[in-house]
């Protein structure tokens, strides 16, 4: 599959997740308890609580972060590549970084969505969530850095 098509699919998936989570939040609103978890410890246990109105912050942050990352994605010349970009390697370098940015954007959207859902249903986070997210995020960055140095 063409990488441009794959990146477009991932961006559309991010939008579908964010719109879907907003619709879910609106539909589910009357079932959300008045007090919800607003912070979780490293084990996924809720350790701070607040009003259910505070949950609105999560989709707002998701949309803002998605928008900022999407804006940055449009200006590859501003990216800190970590390697010298030449006319010969620019397509490879920027392609690797674009892939990294798109995948990290998906992780950010999924993180905010999962936090919103688990807060709304007043449940602790699954114990697997933090390790999976950390491996996914840092794994993406590490693999991208390795690919960058090979592409220079």
N, C-alpha and C positions, 0 to 999 in steps of 0.2 A: 504494500500500500504506500502511496505517495505520502511523504512526511507532512507536506502542507495540508493534505486532506485529513491526516490523522490529528494534526494540531487543531484544525478547524472543528473536528468532531469533539475533541477534548474541551475546547472552549464552549461549544454548544452544550455539551454535557454539564459543564459548570453552570451555565445559565439555566438549564433545565432544573438542576438541583436547587439553585437559589430561588427560582420562581416557585418550584414545587414546595420548598420548605416554607416560603412565605404563605402560600395558599394553605398548607397544612396548619401553620400557626394560626391563621385567621379562622379556619374551620374548627380547630381544636381549642380555641381560646377559652370557651366557657367551661372546658373540662380541666384547665390548668389550675392547680391549687393557688390560693392567694399568696402563699409563701413557697418559694422554690429554691433549689440549690443555685448559688451564684458563683461558687468556687469549689474546686475539687482538689484533693491532695494527690500525691504521686501514685497512690494505690487506687484512685478512682472514687474514693469516699467523699461525699459532700462535707465540707468543713466551714462553709459560710452560707447564709441564707438571706434572701431579700424578697421584695415584692415581685409578683409575676410581671409587672410592667417593665422590670429590668431586662427581661428576656428580649425585648425589642432591640436592645443594643447589639445582640449577636448578628441578626441579619443585616443591620445597618453596617456593622464592621465588615461583614462578608462582602457586601456590595461595594463599599469604599475600597477595601483591599483589592478586590477583583478589578475594579476600575483603575486603581493606581498601577497595579502590575500590568494590566492591559495597555495602559498609556506608555509605561516604560518599555514594553515589548515592541512598540512602534518605532523606537529610536535606538537601533542597535549600535550606532556610533557612540552613544553615551554609556554603553555597558563597560564595566571594568572586566576585561577578558582574562587577565592574568598571563596572557601570552602576547607577543608582538603580532599585530594584525598587519598582514601584507596583502597586496592585490592577489597573490597566489593562494593564500590560505583563508581569505576573508569569508568566502562562502561556507567553508567547513567550520570555521570557528563560530561564526554567527549562527549557523545551523545547529551546532551542538548547544550553544547557549539558549537559543530559542526553545529547543526541546526541553531543556532544564527548566526554563521559566514557565512553560506551559504545564509541565508535570507538577511543579511546585504550586502553581496556581490551583490546580485540582486538589492538592492536599490541603491547602488553606480553606478552600470552599467546603471540603468534606469535614474538616475540623470544626469550623463554625457551625455547620449544619448539625453534626453529631452533638456538640455541646448544647445547642438549642433544644434538640429533641430530648436528650437525657435530662436537661433542666426542666423542660415542660412536663415530662412524665414523672418528675421527682425521683429519679433513680440515680444510683451511682454509675460512674462510667465503667465499662467493662475493663477488666484488668489487662487485657491484651491491647487496648487502644493506644496507650502511650508508647509501648515498645514498637508497635506496628508503625505508628506515625513517625517516631524518631528514626527508625530504620528506613522508612520510605523517604523521608525528607533528607536525612544525611546521606543515605545511600545514593539518592539521585544526585546530590551535590558531588559526592566523591567520584561516582562513575563519570559524571560530566567533566570534572577536573582531569581525570585520567585521560578521557577522550580528547580533551583540549590539548594536553601536552603531547599526545600522539599526533594530533592534527597540525601542530605548528610546523 
